[in-house]
């Protein structure tokens, strides 16, 4: 249940440090064990470098 709660919060954009506080963890490493990110979310991550490249092409 805690894994699902933490994962859903992360996928909604809640910062990991807030999730850490909600779960009552002192160490971010403990919180990280509870987080399971879907592969779909990982594939759709855009790099800030891609944004820079896109901006340069539009000039």
Secondary structure per residue as TSV (DSSP state, phi and psi in degrees):
chain	resnum	aa	ss	phi	psi
A	1	X	-	360.0	-42.4
A	2	X	H	-65.5	-36.3
A	3	X	H	-61.7	-47.4
A	4	X	H	-63.9	-43.0
A	5	X	H	-59.6	-48.7
A	6	X	H	-65.3	-42.1
A	7	X	H	-64.5	-43.8
A	8	X	H	-64.5	-39.6
A	9	X	H	-62.8	-44.5
A	10	X	H	-61.5	-43.6
A	11	X	H	-67.7	-23.0
A	12	X	T	-84.4	-2.0
A	13	X	T	97.6	9.8
A	14	X	-	-73.3	133.5
A	15	X	-	-64.3	143.5
A	16	X	H	-60.1	-30.5
A	17	X	H	-68.4	-32.6
A	18	X	H	-70.4	-39.0
A	19	X	H	-63.1	-40.7
A	20	X	H	-57.1	-46.4
A	21	X	H	-63.6	-43.0
A	22	X	H	-63.2	-36.2
A	23	X	H	-82.3	-10.7
A	24	X	T	78.2	27.2
A	25	X	-	-91.3	142.7
A	26	X	S	-86.8	-31.1
A	27	X	-	-108.0	135.4
A	28	X	H	-66.2	-25.9
A	29	X	H	-64.3	-36.9
A	30	X	H	-65.1	-43.4
A	31	X	H	-63.7	-40.8
A	32	X	H	-59.2	-30.6
A	33	X	H	-67.8	-23.1
A	34	X	H	-87.1	-11.9
A	35	X	-	-94.8	125.7
A	36	X	-	-123.5	110.5
A	37	X	-	-95.6	134.7
A	38	X	-	-69.8	150.1
A	39	X	H	-61.9	-32.5
A	40	X	H	-60.1	-41.0
A	41	X	H	-67.2	-39.3
A	42	X	H	-66.6	-39.1
A	43	X	H	-67.7	-31.3
A	44	X	T	-89.5	7.6
A	45	X	-	-73.4	128.2
A	46	X	-	-98.4	134.8
A	47	X	-	-79.9	140.8
A	48	X	H	-59.7	-28.1
A	49	X	H	-67.0	-33.9
A	50	X	H	-63.5	-38.2
A	51	X	H	-64.2	-40.9
A	52	X	H	-62.7	-43.2
A	53	X	H	-63.1	-42.4
A	54	X	H	-63.0	-44.0
A	55	X	H	-62.5	-37.3
A	56	X	H	-68.3	-34.8
A	57	X	H	-71.0	-27.4
A	58	X	H	-79.5	-12.6
A	59	X	-	-79.9	360.0
